[in-house]
Amino acid sequence: MGLEYKITFEVPDDYDPSSVIKKLPSPISSNMTEIYNYSVEEDGFYFLDNLVDQIVAAYAMKLLIDESLAYSESIKIQKL
């Protein structure tokens, strides 16, 4: 089992996540194992690090955190 996180921020009603989604690295490793997974939710992002590749997962999570901070002065990151 991996590590699950919730990144909560004030998501605008007209929020379009397509730009951050395009920046995310491939979630699939060269041996076809899922590195991470995420979902866009009503109040932020859900993120799952499958503990396969720390560098790729950390970069993906950083992009989601940066995206959250672009829309809100403060965010909440909760380990589930």
mmJSON file of the N, C-alpha and C atoms, coordinates in Angstrom:
{"data_MODEL":{"atom_site":{
"group_PDB":["ATOM","ATOM","ATOM","ATOM","ATOM","ATOM","ATOM","ATOM","ATOM","ATOM","ATOM","ATOM","ATOM","ATOM","ATOM","ATOM","ATOM","ATOM","ATOM","ATOM","ATOM","ATOM","ATOM","ATOM","ATOM","ATOM","ATOM","ATOM","ATOM","ATOM","ATOM","ATOM","ATOM","ATOM","ATOM","ATOM","ATOM","ATOM","ATOM","ATOM","ATOM","ATOM","ATOM","ATOM","ATOM","ATOM","ATOM","ATOM","ATOM","ATOM","ATOM","ATOM","ATOM","ATOM","ATOM","ATOM","ATOM","ATOM","ATOM","ATOM","ATOM","ATOM","ATOM","ATOM","ATOM","ATOM","ATOM","ATOM","ATOM","ATOM","ATOM","ATOM","ATOM","ATOM","ATOM","ATOM","ATOM","ATOM","ATOM","ATOM","ATOM","ATOM","ATOM","ATOM","ATOM","ATOM","ATOM","ATOM","ATOM","ATOM","ATOM","ATOM","ATOM","ATOM","ATOM","ATOM","ATOM","ATOM","ATOM","ATOM","ATOM","ATOM","ATOM","ATOM","ATOM","ATOM","ATOM","ATOM","ATOM","ATOM","ATOM","ATOM","ATOM","ATOM","ATOM","ATOM","ATOM","ATOM","ATOM","ATOM","ATOM","ATOM","ATOM","ATOM","ATOM","ATOM","ATOM","ATOM","ATOM","ATOM","ATOM","ATOM","ATOM","ATOM","ATOM","ATOM","ATOM","ATOM","ATOM","ATOM","ATOM","ATOM","ATOM","ATOM","ATOM","ATOM","ATOM","ATOM","ATOM","ATOM","ATOM","ATOM","ATOM","ATOM","ATOM","ATOM","ATOM","ATOM","ATOM","ATOM","ATOM","ATOM","ATOM","ATOM","ATOM","ATOM","ATOM","ATOM","ATOM","ATOM","ATOM","ATOM","ATOM","ATOM","ATOM","ATOM","ATOM","ATOM","ATOM","ATOM","ATOM","ATOM","ATOM","ATOM","ATOM","ATOM","ATOM","ATOM","ATOM","ATOM","ATOM","ATOM","ATOM","ATOM","ATOM","ATOM","ATOM","ATOM","ATOM","ATOM","ATOM","ATOM","ATOM","ATOM","ATOM","ATOM","ATOM","ATOM","ATOM","ATOM","ATOM","ATOM","ATOM","ATOM","ATOM","ATOM","ATOM","ATOM","ATOM","ATOM","ATOM","ATOM","ATOM","ATOM","ATOM","ATOM","ATOM","ATOM","ATOM","ATOM","ATOM","ATOM","ATOM","ATOM","ATOM","ATOM","ATOM","ATOM","ATOM","ATOM"],
"id":[1,2,3,4,5,6,7,8,9,10,11,12,13,14,15,16,17,18,19,20,21,22,23,24,25,26,27,28,29,30,31,32,33,34,35,36,37,38,39,40,41,42,43,44,45,46,47,48,49,50,51,52,53,54,55,56,57,58,59,60,61,62,63,64,65,66,67,68,69,70,71,72,73,74,75,76,77,78,79,80,81,82,83,84,85,86,87,88,89,90,91,92,93,94,95,96,97,98,99,100,101,102,103,104,105,106,107,108,109,110,111,112,113,114,115,116,117,118,119,120,121,122,123,124,125,126,127,128,129,130,131,132,133,134,135,136,137,138,139,140,141,142,143,144,145,146,147,148,149,150,151,152,153,154,155,156,157,158,159,160,161,162,163,164,165,166,167,168,169,170,171,172,173,174,175,176,177,178,179,180,181,182,183,184,185,186,187,188,189,190,191,192,193,194,195,196,197,198,199,200,201,202,203,204,205,206,207,208,209,210,211,212,213,214,215,216,217,218,219,220,221,222,223,224,225,226,227,228,229,230,231,232,233,234,235,236,237,238,239,240],
"type_symbol":["N","C","C","N","C","C","N","C","C","N","C","C","N","C","C","N","C","C","N","C","C","N","C","C","N","C","C","N","C","C","N","C","C","N","C","C","N","C","C","N","C","C","N","C","C","N","C","C","N","C","C","N","C","C","N","C","C","N","C","C","N","C","C","N","C","C","N","C","C","N","C","C","N","C","C","N","C","C","N","C","C","N","C","C","N","C","C","N","C","C","N","C","C","N","C","C","N","C","C","N","C","C","N","C","C","N","C","C","N","C","C","N","C","C","N","C","C","N","C","C","N","C","C","N","C","C","N","C","C","N","C","C","N","C","C","N","C","C","N","C","C","N","C","C","N","C","C","N","C","C","N","C","C","N","C","C","N","C","C","N","C","C","N","C","C","N","C","C","N","C","C","N","C","C","N","C","C","N","C","C","N","C","C","N","C","C","N","C","C","N","C","C","N","C","C","N","C","C","N","C","C","N","C","C","N","C","C","N","C","C","N","C","C","N","C","C","N","C","C","N","C","C","N","C","C","N","C","C","N","C","C","N","C","C","N","C","C","N","C","C"],
"label_atom_id":["N","CA","C","N","CA","C","N","CA","C","N","CA","C","N","CA","C","N","CA","C","N","CA","C","N","CA","C","N","CA","C","N","CA","C","N","CA","C","N","CA","C","N","CA","C","N","CA","C","N","CA","C","N","CA","C","N","CA","C","N","CA","C","N","CA","C","N","CA","C","N","CA","C","N","CA","C","N","CA","C","N","CA","C","N","CA","C","N","CA","C","N","CA","C","N","CA","C","N","CA","C","N","CA","C","N","CA","C","N","CA","C","N","CA","C","N","CA","C","N","CA","C","N","CA","C","N","CA","C","N","CA","C","N","CA","C","N","CA","C","N","CA","C","N","CA","C","N","CA","C","N","CA","C","N","CA","C","N","CA","C","N","CA","C","N","CA","C","N","CA","C","N","CA","C","N","CA","C","N","CA","C","N","CA","C","N","CA","C","N","CA","C","N","CA","C","N","CA","C","N","CA","C","N","CA","C","N","CA","C","N","CA","C","N","CA","C","N","CA","C","N","CA","C","N","CA","C","N","CA","C","N","CA","C","N","CA","C","N","CA","C","N","CA","C","N","CA","C","N","CA","C","N","CA","C","N","CA","C","N","CA","C","N","CA","C","N","CA","C","N","CA","C","N","CA","C","N","CA","C"],
"label_alt_id":[null,null,null,null,null,null,null,null,null,null,null,null,null,null,null,null,null,null,null,null,null,null,null,null,null,null,null,null,null,null,null,null,null,null,null,null,null,null,null,null,null,null,null,null,null,null,null,null,null,null,null,null,null,null,null,null,null,null,null,null,null,null,null,null,null,null,null,null,null,null,null,null,null,null,null,null,null,null,null,null,null,null,null,null,null,null,null,null,null,null,null,null,null,null,null,null,null,null,null,null,null,null,null,null,null,null,null,null,null,null,null,null,null,null,null,null,null,null,null,null,null,null,null,null,null,null,null,null,null,null,null,null,null,null,null,null,null,null,null,null,null,null,null,null,null,null,null,null,null,null,null,null,null,null,null,null,null,null,null,null,null,null,null,null,null,null,null,null,null,null,null,null,null,null,null,null,null,null,null,null,null,null,null,null,null,null,null,null,null,null,null,null,null,null,null,null,null,null,null,null,null,null,null,null,null,null,null,null,null,null,null,null,null,null,null,null,null,null,null,null,null,null,null,null,null,null,null,null,null,null,null,null,null,null,null,null,null,null,null,null],
"label_comp_id":["MET","MET","MET","GLY","GLY","GLY","LEU","LEU","LEU","GLU","GLU","GLU","TYR","TYR","TYR","LYS","LYS","LYS","ILE","ILE","ILE","THR","THR","THR","PHE","PHE","PHE","GLU","GLU","GLU","VAL","VAL","VAL","PRO","PRO","PRO","ASP","ASP","ASP","ASP","ASP","ASP","TYR","TYR","TYR","ASP","ASP","ASP","PRO","PRO","PRO","SER","SER","SER","SER","SER","SER","VAL","VAL","VAL","ILE","ILE","ILE","LYS","LYS","LYS","LYS","LYS","LYS","LEU","LEU","LEU","PRO","PRO","PRO","SER","SER","SER","PRO","PRO","PRO","ILE","ILE","ILE","SER","SER","SER","SER","SER","SER","ASN","ASN","ASN","MET","MET","MET","THR","THR","THR","GLU","GLU","GLU","ILE","ILE","ILE","TYR","TYR","TYR","ASN","ASN","ASN","TYR","TYR","TYR","SER","SER","SER","VAL","VAL","VAL","GLU","GLU","GLU","GLU","GLU","GLU","ASP","ASP","ASP","GLY","GLY","GLY","PHE","PHE","PHE","TYR","TYR","TYR","PHE","PHE","PHE","LEU","LEU","LEU","ASP","ASP","ASP","ASN","ASN","ASN","LEU","LEU","LEU","VAL","VAL","VAL","ASP","ASP","ASP","GLN","GLN","GLN","ILE","ILE","ILE","VAL","VAL","VAL","ALA","ALA","ALA","ALA","ALA","ALA","TYR","TYR","TYR","ALA","ALA","ALA","MET","MET","MET","LYS","LYS","LYS","LEU","LEU","LEU","LEU","LEU","LEU","ILE","ILE","ILE","ASP","ASP","ASP","GLU","GLU","GLU","SER","SER","SER","LEU","LEU","LEU","ALA","ALA","ALA","TYR","TYR","TYR","SER","SER","SER","GLU","GLU","GLU","SER","SER","SER","ILE","ILE","ILE","LYS","LYS","LYS","ILE","ILE","ILE","GLN","GLN","GLN","LYS","LYS","LYS","LEU","LEU","LEU"],
"label_asym_id":["A","A","A","A","A","A","A","A","A","A","A","A","A","A","A","A","A","A","A","A","A","A","A","A","A","A","A","A","A","A","A","A","A","A","A","A","A","A","A","A","A","A","A","A","A","A","A","A","A","A","A","A","A","A","A","A","A","A","A","A","A","A","A","A","A","A","A","A","A","A","A","A","A","A","A","A","A","A","A","A","A","A","A","A","A","A","A","A","A","A","A","A","A","A","A","A","A","A","A","A","A","A","A","A","A","A","A","A","A","A","A","A","A","A","A","A","A","A","A","A","A","A","A","A","A","A","A","A","A","A","A","A","A","A","A","A","A","A","A","A","A","A","A","A","A","A","A","A","A","A","A","A","A","A","A","A","A","A","A","A","A","A","A","A","A","A","A","A","A","A","A","A","A","A","A","A","A","A","A","A","A","A","A","A","A","A","A","A","A","A","A","A","A","A","A","A","A","A","A","A","A","A","A","A","A","A","A","A","A","A","A","A","A","A","A","A","A","A","A","A","A","A","A","A","A","A","A","A","A","A","A","A","A","A","A","A","A","A","A","A"],
"label_entity_id":["1","1","1","1","1","1","1","1","1","1","1","1","1","1","1","1","1","1","1","1","1","1","1","1","1","1","1","1","1","1","1","1","1","1","1","1","1","1","1","1","1","1","1","1","1","1","1","1","1","1","1","1","1","1","1","1","1","1","1","1","1","1","1","1","1","1","1","1","1","1","1","1","1","1","1","1","1","1","1","1","1","1","1","1","1","1","1","1","1","1","1","1","1","1","1","1","1","1","1","1","1","1","1","1","1","1","1","1","1","1","1","1","1","1","1","1","1","1","1","1","1","1","1","1","1","1","1","1","1","1","1","1","1","1","1","1","1","1","1","1","1","1","1","1","1","1","1","1","1","1","1","1","1","1","1","1","1","1","1","1","1","1","1","1","1","1","1","1","1","1","1","1","1","1","1","1","1","1","1","1","1","1","1","1","1","1","1","1","1","1","1","1","1","1","1","1","1","1","1","1","1","1","1","1","1","1","1","1","1","1","1","1","1","1","1","1","1","1","1","1","1","1","1","1","1","1","1","1","1","1","1","1","1","1","1","1","1","1","1","1"],
"label_seq_id":[1,1,1,2,2,2,3,3,3,4,4,4,5,5,5,6,6,6,7,7,7,8,8,8,9,9,9,10,10,10,11,11,11,12,12,12,13,13,13,14,14,14,15,15,15,16,16,16,17,17,17,18,18,18,19,19,19,20,20,20,21,21,21,22,22,22,23,23,23,24,24,24,25,25,25,26,26,26,27,27,27,28,28,28,29,29,29,30,30,30,31,31,31,32,32,32,33,33,33,34,34,34,35,35,35,36,36,36,37,37,37,38,38,38,39,39,39,40,40,40,41,41,41,42,42,42,43,43,43,44,44,44,45,45,45,46,46,46,47,47,47,48,48,48,49,49,49,50,50,50,51,51,51,52,52,52,53,53,53,54,54,54,55,55,55,56,56,56,57,57,57,58,58,58,59,59,59,60,60,60,61,61,61,62,62,62,63,63,63,64,64,64,65,65,65,66,66,66,67,67,67,68,68,68,69,69,69,70,70,70,71,71,71,72,72,72,73,73,73,74,74,74,75,75,75,76,76,76,77,77,77,78,78,78,79,79,79,80,80,80],
"pdbx_PDB_ins_code":[null,null,null,null,null,null,null,null,null,null,null,null,null,null,null,null,null,null,null,null,null,null,null,null,null,null,null,null,null,null,null,null,null,null,null,null,null,null,null,null,null,null,null,null,null,null,null,null,null,null,null,null,null,null,null,null,null,null,null,null,null,null,null,null,null,null,null,null,null,null,null,null,null,null,null,null,null,null,null,null,null,null,null,null,null,null,null,null,null,null,null,null,null,null,null,null,null,null,null,null,null,null,null,null,null,null,null,null,null,null,null,null,null,null,null,null,null,null,null,null,null,null,null,null,null,null,null,null,null,null,null,null,null,null,null,null,null,null,null,null,null,null,null,null,null,null,null,null,null,null,null,null,null,null,null,null,null,null,null,null,null,null,null,null,null,null,null,null,null,null,null,null,null,null,null,null,null,null,null,null,null,null,null,null,null,null,null,null,null,null,null,null,null,null,null,null,null,null,null,null,null,null,null,null,null,null,null,null,null,null,null,null,null,null,null,null,null,null,null,null,null,null,null,null,null,null,null,null,null,null,null,null,null,null,null,null,null,null,null,null],
"Cartn_x":[0.845,0.0,0.882,0.449,1.204,0.803,1.263,0.943,-0.102,-1.167,-2.262,-2.242,-2.52,-2.552,-3.781,-4.237,-5.302,-4.726,-4.786,-4.343,-5.604,-5.929,-7.168,-6.865,-7.664,-7.551,-8.887,-9.002,-10.242,-10.284,-10.965,-11.049,-12.103,-11.717,-12.702,-13.789,-14.968,-16.081,-15.753,-14.991,-14.671,-13.274,-12.782,-11.423,-11.266,-10.191,-9.856,-8.459,-8.366,-7.068,-6.218,-6.662,-5.97,-4.508,-4.178,-2.782,-1.858,-2.276,-1.418,-1.369,-2.453,-2.478,-1.473,-1.367,-0.424,1.029,1.295,2.662,3.101,2.155,2.484,3.31,4.317,5.097,4.257,4.705,3.987,3.888,2.694,2.529,2.904,3.38,3.709,5.223,5.826,7.271,7.607,8.893,9.325,8.962,8.777,8.356,6.841,6.116,4.65,3.998,4.671,4.125,3.637,2.506,1.967,2.801,3.37,4.199,3.322,2.33,1.422,0.07,-0.905,-2.23,-2.773,-3.731,-4.31,-5.734,-6.479,-7.787,-8.042,-8.773,-9.202,-10.543,-10.64,-11.857,-12.439,-13.625,-14.348,-13.569,-12.781,-12.066,-10.548,-10.05,-8.607,-8.2,-7.08,-6.542,-6.383,-6.587,-6.218,-4.958,-3.971,-2.719,-2.305,-1.926,-1.461,-0.053,0.894,2.27,2.409,2.624,2.73,4.123,4.995,6.341,7.169,7.02,7.753,8.953,8.751,9.803,9.615,10.424,10.265,10.44,11.354,11.627,10.423,9.87,8.717,7.496,7.226,6.063,6.196,7.387,7.603,7.409,7.882,7.713,6.235,5.511,4.074,3.342,3.673,3.019,3.372,4.626,5.04,4.22,4.004,3.202,1.779,1.189,-0.168,-0.192,0.836,0.93,1.078,1.967,2.148,0.857,0.141,-1.141,-2.131,-2.176,-3.079,-2.746,-1.454,-1.022,-1.268,-1.415,-1.728,-3.151,-4.004,-5.405,-5.778,-4.898,-5.237,-3.98,-4.119,-2.965,-2.458,-3.355,-2.938,-3.651,-2.953,-3.512,-3.313,-3.985,-3.832,-3.419,-2.339,-1.896,-2.062,-2.866,-3.185,-2.766,-2.026,-1.693,-2.865,-3.414,-4.591,-4.211],
"Cartn_y":[-1.186,0.0,1.238,2.272,3.502,4.519,5.735,6.848,7.729,8.031,8.832,10.223,11.222,12.605,13.312,14.289,15.183,16.59,17.277,18.665,19.505,20.253,21.026,22.504,23.115,24.556,25.07,26.382,26.987,26.867,25.867,25.599,26.526,27.339,28.208,27.393,27.971,27.287,26.919,27.775,27.549,26.936,26.25,25.697,24.683,24.854,23.937,23.368,22.109,21.526,21.074,21.337,20.772,21.206,22.439,22.878,22.116,21.892,21.145,19.668,19.135,17.728,17.482,18.441,18.306,18.335,18.977,19.088,17.858,17.062,15.925,14.878,14.313,13.242,11.978,11.087,9.825,9.088,8.625,7.893,6.412,5.995,4.587,4.44,3.543,3.315,2.498,2.387,1.637,0.153,-0.373,-1.778,-1.9,-0.837,-0.811,-0.868,-0.333,-0.234,1.191,1.334,2.67,3.354,4.514,5.28,6.077,6.753,7.571,7.627,8.117,8.351,9.598,10.226,11.444,11.578,12.445,12.825,14.273,14.943,16.314,16.214,16.829,16.749,18.143,18.186,19.438,20.43,19.915,20.78,20.662,20.145,20.047,18.8,18.221,17.043,15.893,14.687,13.47,12.972,12.524,12.043,10.742,9.766,8.473,8.218,8.082,7.726,6.226,5.469,4.013,3.534,4.464,4.149,3.355,3.71,3.044,3.882,5.194,6.114,7.438,7.666,8.852,10.151,10.18,11.412,11.811,10.876,11.164,11.528,10.764,11.031,12.384,12.7,13.982,15.15,15.004,16.064,16.262,15.181,15.279,15.955,15.568,16.176,17.657,18.021,19.429,20.238,19.691,20.398,20.641,19.657,19.818,20.83,20.832,21.821,23.22,23.386,24.691,25.17,24.265,24.607,25.076,24.399,24.779,26.171,26.442,27.744,28.878,28.554,29.576,30.1,29.335,29.711,30.056,29.82,30.028,30.439,31.398,31.848,30.774,29.923,28.829,27.555,26.457,25.154,24.224,23.103,22.098,20.791,20.202,18.901,17.926,16.922,15.947,14.562,13.847,12.459,11.611,10.817,10.016,8.649],
"Cartn_z":[0.0,0.0,0.0,-0.685,-0.787,0.263,0.049,0.933,0.261,0.993,0.456,1.076,0.25,0.706,0.151,0.887,0.431,0.453,-0.677,-0.789,-0.939,0.099,0.122,-0.112,-0.991,-1.236,-1.753,-1.856,-2.348,-3.867,-4.345,-5.782,-6.399,-7.389,-8.04,-8.743,-8.85,-9.513,-10.96,-11.63,-13.039,-13.226,-12.217,-12.257,-13.386,-14.148,-15.237,-14.965,-14.579,-14.222,-15.41,-16.626,-17.793,-17.894,-17.499,-17.633,-16.691,-15.455,-14.529,-14.912,-15.407,-15.816,-16.944,-17.867,-18.98,-18.513,-17.373,-16.849,-16.055,-15.59,-14.728,-15.474,-14.803,-15.438,-15.574,-16.412,-16.592,-15.262,-14.921,-13.665,-13.776,-14.938,-15.172,-15.351,-14.593,-14.678,-15.924,-16.204,-17.389,-17.311,-16.105,-15.988,-15.806,-16.206,-16.24,-14.851,-13.845,-12.495,-12.276,-11.612,-11.34,-10.254,-10.581,-9.648,-8.693,-9.246,-8.449,-9.137,-8.407,-8.961,-8.29,-8.903,-8.341,-8.845,-8.192,-8.713,-8.343,-9.216,-8.961,-8.26,-7.092,-6.301,-6.089,-5.567,-5.356,-4.488,-3.552,-2.61,-2.72,-3.835,-4.02,-4.777,-4.374,-5.043,-4.055,-4.548,-3.836,-4.53,-3.757,-4.337,-3.671,-4.473,-3.982,-4.505,-3.593,-3.93,-3.686,-4.746,-4.636,-4.23,-3.869,-3.37,-4.38,-5.645,-6.726,-7.157,-7.302,-7.752,-7.018,-5.979,-5.136,-5.908,-6.858,-7.592,-8.44,-9.175,-10.037,-9.195,-8.151,-7.297,-6.603,-6.113,-5.434,-6.399,-7.623,-8.613,-8.947,-9.116,-9.402,-8.247,-7.031,-5.868,-5.772,-6.056,-6.046,-7.043,-8.229,-9.232,-8.731,-8.058,-7.527,-6.378,-5.552,-4.47,-5.053,-6.028,-6.669,-7.325,-7.958,-8.581,-7.523,-6.408,-5.313,-4.793,-4.624,-4.109,-5.104,-6.369,-7.37,-7.201,-6.533,-6.369,-4.935,-3.998,-2.599,-1.836,-0.918,-0.137,0.806,1.254,2.127,1.692,1.868,1.529,2.721,2.681,3.734,3.074,3.578,3.092,4.241,3.996,5.039,4.572,5.425,5.133,5.595,4.703,5.021,5.56],
"occupancy":[1.0,1.0,1.0,1.0,1.0,1.0,1.0,1.0,1.0,1.0,1.0,1.0,1.0,1.0,1.0,1.0,1.0,1.0,1.0,1.0,1.0,1.0,1.0,1.0,1.0,1.0,1.0,1.0,1.0,1.0,1.0,1.0,1.0,1.0,1.0,1.0,1.0,1.0,1.0,1.0,1.0,1.0,1.0,1.0,1.0,1.0,1.0,1.0,1.0,1.0,1.0,1.0,1.0,1.0,1.0,1.0,1.0,1.0,1.0,1.0,1.0,1.0,1.0,1.0,1.0,1.0,1.0,1.0,1.0,1.0,1.0,1.0,1.0,1.0,1.0,1.0,1.0,1.0,1.0,1.0,1.0,1.0,1.0,1.0,1.0,1.0,1.0,1.0,1.0,1.0,1.0,1.0,1.0,1.0,1.0,1.0,1.0,1.0,1.0,1.0,1.0,1.0,1.0,1.0,1.0,1.0,1.0,1.0,1.0,1.0,1.0,1.0,1.0,1.0,1.0,1.0,1.0,1.0,1.0,1.0,1.0,1.0,1.0,1.0,1.0,1.0,1.0,1.0,1.0,1.0,1.0,1.0,1.0,1.0,1.0,1.0,1.0,1.0,1.0,1.0,1.0,1.0,1.0,1.0,1.0,1.0,1.0,1.0,1.0,1.0,1.0,1.0,1.0,1.0,1.0,1.0,1.0,1.0,1.0,1.0,1.0,1.0,1.0,1.0,1.0,1.0,1.0,1.0,1.0,1.0,1.0,1.0,1.0,1.0,1.0,1.0,1.0,1.0,1.0,1.0,1.0,1.0,1.0,1.0,1.0,1.0,1.0,1.0,1.0,1.0,1.0,1.0,1.0,1.0,1.0,1.0,1.0,1.0,1.0,1.0,1.0,1.0,1.0,1.0,1.0,1.0,1.0,1.0,1.0,1.0,1.0,1.0,1.0,1.0,1.0,1.0,1.0,1.0,1.0,1.0,1.0,1.0,1.0,1.0,1.0,1.0,1.0,1.0,1.0,1.0,1.0,1.0,1.0,1.0,1.0,1.0,1.0,1.0,1.0,1.0],
"B_iso_or_equiv":[0.0,0.0,0.0,0.0,0.0,0.0,0.0,0.0,0.0,0.0,0.0,0.0,0.0,0.0,0.0,0.0,0.0,0.0,0.0,0.0,0.0,0.0,0.0,0.0,0.0,0.0,0.0,0.0,0.0,0.0,0.0,0.0,0.0,0.0,0.0,0.0,0.0,0.0,0.0,0.0,0.0,0.0,0.0,0.0,0.0,0.0,0.0,0.0,0.0,0.0,0.0,0.0,0.0,0.0,0.0,0.0,0.0,0.0,0.0,0.0,0.0,0.0,0.0,0.0,0.0,0.0,0.0,0.0,0.0,0.0,0.0,0.0,0.0,0.0,0.0,0.0,0.0,0.0,0.0,0.0,0.0,0.0,0.0,0.0,0.0,0.0,0.0,0.0,0.0,0.0,0.0,0.0,0.0,0.0,0.0,0.0,0.0,0.0,0.0,0.0,0.0,0.0,0.0,0.0,0.0,0.0,0.0,0.0,0.0,0.0,0.0,0.0,0.0,0.0,0.0,0.0,0.0,0.0,0.0,0.0,0.0,0.0,0.0,0.0,0.0,0.0,0.0,0.0,0.0,0.0,0.0,0.0,0.0,0.0,0.0,0.0,0.0,0.0,0.0,0.0,0.0,0.0,0.0,0.0,0.0,0.0,0.0,0.0,0.0,0.0,0.0,0.0,0.0,0.0,0.0,0.0,0.0,0.0,0.0,0.0,0.0,0.0,0.0,0.0,0.0,0.0,0.0,0.0,0.0,0.0,0.0,0.0,0.0,0.0,0.0,0.0,0.0,0.0,0.0,0.0,0.0,0.0,0.0,0.0,0.0,0.0,0.0,0.0,0.0,0.0,0.0,0.0,0.0,0.0,0.0,0.0,0.0,0.0,0.0,0.0,0.0,0.0,0.0,0.0,0.0,0.0,0.0,0.0,0.0,0.0,0.0,0.0,0.0,0.0,0.0,0.0,0.0,0.0,0.0,0.0,0.0,0.0,0.0,0.0,0.0,0.0,0.0,0.0,0.0,0.0,0.0,0.0,0.0,0.0,0.0,0.0,0.0,0.0,0.0,0.0],
"pdbx_formal_charge":[null,null,null,null,null,null,null,null,null,null,null,null,null,null,null,null,null,null,null,null,null,null,null,null,null,null,null,null,null,null,null,null,null,null,null,null,null,null,null,null,null,null,null,null,null,null,null,null,null,null,null,null,null,null,null,null,null,null,null,null,null,null,null,null,null,null,null,null,null,null,null,null,null,null,null,null,null,null,null,null,null,null,null,null,null,null,null,null,null,null,null,null,null,null,null,null,null,null,null,null,null,null,null,null,null,null,null,null,null,null,null,null,null,null,null,null,null,null,null,null,null,null,null,null,null,null,null,null,null,null,null,null,null,null,null,null,null,null,null,null,null,null,null,null,null,null,null,null,null,null,null,null,null,null,null,null,null,null,null,null,null,null,null,null,null,null,null,null,null,null,null,null,null,null,null,null,null,null,null,null,null,null,null,null,null,null,null,null,null,null,null,null,null,null,null,null,null,null,null,null,null,null,null,null,null,null,null,null,null,null,null,null,null,null,null,null,null,null,null,null,null,null,null,null,null,null,null,null,null,null,null,null,null,null,null,null,null,null,null,null],
"auth_seq_id":[1,1,1,2,2,2,3,3,3,4,4,4,5,5,5,6,6,6,7,7,7,8,8,8,9,9,9,10,10,10,11,11,11,12,12,12,13,13,13,14,14,14,15,15,15,16,16,16,17,17,17,18,18,18,19,19,19,20,20,20,21,21,21,22,22,22,23,23,23,24,24,24,25,25,25,26,26,26,27,27,27,28,28,28,29,29,29,30,30,30,31,31,31,32,32,32,33,33,33,34,34,34,35,35,35,36,36,36,37,37,37,38,38,38,39,39,39,40,40,40,41,41,41,42,42,42,43,43,43,44,44,44,45,45,45,46,46,46,47,47,47,48,48,48,49,49,49,50,50,50,51,51,51,52,52,52,53,53,53,54,54,54,55,55,55,56,56,56,57,57,57,58,58,58,59,59,59,60,60,60,61,61,61,62,62,62,63,63,63,64,64,64,65,65,65,66,66,66,67,67,67,68,68,68,69,69,69,70,70,70,71,71,71,72,72,72,73,73,73,74,74,74,75,75,75,76,76,76,77,77,77,78,78,78,79,79,79,80,80,80],
"auth_comp_id":["MET","MET","MET","GLY","GLY","GLY","LEU","LEU","LEU","GLU","GLU","GLU","TYR","TYR","TYR","LYS","LYS","LYS","ILE","ILE","ILE","THR","THR","THR","PHE","PHE","PHE","GLU","GLU","GLU","VAL","VAL","VAL","PRO","PRO","PRO","ASP","ASP","ASP","ASP","ASP","ASP","TYR","TYR","TYR","ASP","ASP","ASP","PRO","PRO","PRO","SER","SER","SER","SER","SER","SER","VAL","VAL","VAL","ILE","ILE","ILE","LYS","LYS","LYS","LYS","LYS","LYS","LEU","LEU","LEU","PRO","PRO","PRO","SER","SER","SER","PRO","PRO","PRO","ILE","ILE","ILE","SER","SER","SER","SER","SER","SER","ASN","ASN","ASN","MET","MET","MET","THR","THR","THR","GLU","GLU","GLU","ILE","ILE","ILE","TYR","TYR","TYR","ASN","ASN","ASN","TYR","TYR","TYR","SER","SER","SER","VAL","VAL","VAL","GLU","GLU","GLU","GLU","GLU","GLU","ASP","ASP","ASP","GLY","GLY","GLY","PHE","PHE","PHE","TYR","TYR","TYR","PHE","PHE","PHE","LEU","LEU","LEU","ASP","ASP","ASP","ASN","ASN","ASN","LEU","LEU","LEU","VAL","VAL","VAL","ASP","ASP","ASP","GLN","GLN","GLN","ILE","ILE","ILE","VAL","VAL","VAL","ALA","ALA","ALA","ALA","ALA","ALA","TYR","TYR","TYR","ALA","ALA","ALA","MET","MET","MET","LYS","LYS","LYS","LEU","LEU","LEU","LEU","LEU","LEU","ILE","ILE","ILE","ASP","ASP","ASP","GLU","GLU","GLU","SER","SER","SER","LEU","LEU","LEU","ALA","ALA","ALA","TYR","TYR","TYR","SER","SER","SER","GLU","GLU","GLU","SER","SER","SER","ILE","ILE","ILE","LYS","LYS","LYS","ILE","ILE","ILE","GLN","GLN","GLN","LYS","LYS","LYS","LEU","LEU","LEU"],
"auth_asym_id":["A","A","A","A","A","A","A","A","A","A","A","A","A","A","A","A","A","A","A","A","A","A","A","A","A","A","A","A","A","A","A","A","A","A","A","A","A","A","A","A","A","A","A","A","A","A","A","A","A","A","A","A","A","A","A","A","A","A","A","A","A","A","A","A","A","A","A","A","A","A","A","A","A","A","A","A","A","A","A","A","A","A","A","A","A","A","A","A","A","A","A","A","A","A","A","A","A","A","A","A","A","A","A","A","A","A","A","A","A","A","A","A","A","A","A","A","A","A","A","A","A","A","A","A","A","A","A","A","A","A","A","A","A","A","A","A","A","A","A","A","A","A","A","A","A","A","A","A","A","A","A","A","A","A","A","A","A","A","A","A","A","A","A","A","A","A","A","A","A","A","A","A","A","A","A","A","A","A","A","A","A","A","A","A","A","A","A","A","A","A","A","A","A","A","A","A","A","A","A","A","A","A","A","A","A","A","A","A","A","A","A","A","A","A","A","A","A","A","A","A","A","A","A","A","A","A","A","A","A","A","A","A","A","A","A","A","A","A","A","A"],
"auth_atom_id":["N","CA","C","N","CA","C","N","CA","C","N","CA","C","N","CA","C","N","CA","C","N","CA","C","N","CA","C","N","CA","C","N","CA","C","N","CA","C","N","CA","C","N","CA","C","N","CA","C","N","CA","C","N","CA","C","N","CA","C","N","CA","C","N","CA","C","N","CA","C","N","CA","C","N","CA","C","N","CA","C","N","CA","C","N","CA","C","N","CA","C","N","CA","C","N","CA","C","N","CA","C","N","CA","C","N","CA","C","N","CA","C","N","CA","C","N","CA","C","N","CA","C","N","CA","C","N","CA","C","N","CA","C","N","CA","C","N","CA","C","N","CA","C","N","CA","C","N","CA","C","N","CA","C","N","CA","C","N","CA","C","N","CA","C","N","CA","C","N","CA","C","N","CA","C","N","CA","C","N","CA","C","N","CA","C","N","CA","C","N","CA","C","N","CA","C","N","CA","C","N","CA","C","N","CA","C","N","CA","C","N","CA","C","N","CA","C","N","CA","C","N","CA","C","N","CA","C","N","CA","C","N","CA","C","N","CA","C","N","CA","C","N","CA","C","N","CA","C","N","CA","C","N","CA","C","N","CA","C","N","CA","C","N","CA","C","N","CA","C","N","CA","C","N","CA","C","N","CA","C"],
"pdbx_PDB_model_num":[1,1,1,1,1,1,1,1,1,1,1,1,1,1,1,1,1,1,1,1,1,1,1,1,1,1,1,1,1,1,1,1,1,1,1,1,1,1,1,1,1,1,1,1,1,1,1,1,1,1,1,1,1,1,1,1,1,1,1,1,1,1,1,1,1,1,1,1,1,1,1,1,1,1,1,1,1,1,1,1,1,1,1,1,1,1,1,1,1,1,1,1,1,1,1,1,1,1,1,1,1,1,1,1,1,1,1,1,1,1,1,1,1,1,1,1,1,1,1,1,1,1,1,1,1,1,1,1,1,1,1,1,1,1,1,1,1,1,1,1,1,1,1,1,1,1,1,1,1,1,1,1,1,1,1,1,1,1,1,1,1,1,1,1,1,1,1,1,1,1,1,1,1,1,1,1,1,1,1,1,1,1,1,1,1,1,1,1,1,1,1,1,1,1,1,1,1,1,1,1,1,1,1,1,1,1,1,1,1,1,1,1,1,1,1,1,1,1,1,1,1,1,1,1,1,1,1,1,1,1,1,1,1,1,1,1,1,1,1,1]
}}}
